[in-house]
Amino acid sequence: MNKIFLTVLIIFFACNLTSAETLSDNIKDNILKDKIIEKPETNLNYNFENTERYVIKLKSLDEISSEKKAYEGETVHFITDNNLYYKGELIVKSGTVVPARIETIVKNGMNGIPASIIIGNFQIDGVEKGQLTDYHEIRGLDWSLLVFPLKWALTILPPTGSFTNFIKGGHAKIKKGQKIELLYYPNWVIEATQI
């Protein structure tokens, strides 16, 4: 009896796998055929042994918030707040506008989980992409460190511990003029190649 059940189970999963492959090909052929998809850059020639780094201070020109109409892929702008010199040469001039992109937005959640906005793809003239930190993350207020102990303390009184589920974490935001920092690694010269 067990062998028959096992055989039916294997046939069932095999049929589901073949239909899933057909579906993914159908999506690729019909939905994505007219889309231009950028291939990610891969950095193959790394040398991370040199950790010499310099701080580039940026000020936000836009207000970015997880509770307002920000969306992934949106371009946001910063302005450099300091001159950056390396070996006597001016690398980044103060007042340079730096475009960046909102990579990911995570909304705040129950149990005090905070919102998060990840900004990446910073583009500074004269600086290669591989010489900058990849992203900057903005987080809201994390209430989970307060909520979880409170939840466990209230579980002795039956439904009261569940009420802490409705405590939400803080929103992630950057105000106009707020400062962030990027790191510049002058010796990380990277040859970017397409996959």
HUDA-V319135 format. One line per field, one symbol per residue. ss: DSSP state (H for helix, E for strand, L for the rest). phi: phi as a letter, one per 30 degrees, with the letter a starting at -180 (. if undefined). burial: # if it has 16 or more other C-alpha atoms within 10 Angstrom, else .. Layout:
ss->???
phi->???
burial->???
This chain:
ss->LHHHHHHHHHHHHHHHHHHHHHHHHHHHHHLLLLLLLLLLEEELLLLLLLLLLEEEEEEELLLEELLLLLLLLLEEEEEELLLEEELLEEEELLLLEEEEEEEEEELLLLLLLLLEEEEEEEELLLLLHHHELLEEEEELLLLHHHHHHHHHHHLLLLLHHHHHHHLLLLLLEELLLLEEEEEELLLLLLLEEEL
phi->.ddddddddddddddddddddddddddddcdcdcdccddddccccdbcddcdbbcccbcdcccbbdccdcbdjddbbbbdcbdbcbhicdcbcdjddcdbbddbbcddbdiidddbbccbhdbcdibdedccddabccbddccddcddddedddddcedddddddddcdddcabddidcbbccccdccdbcdbdd
burial->.....................................................#.######..###...##...#######..#......####.##############.##############..######..##.#######..##..#..#......#..#...#######....##.#####.###.#...
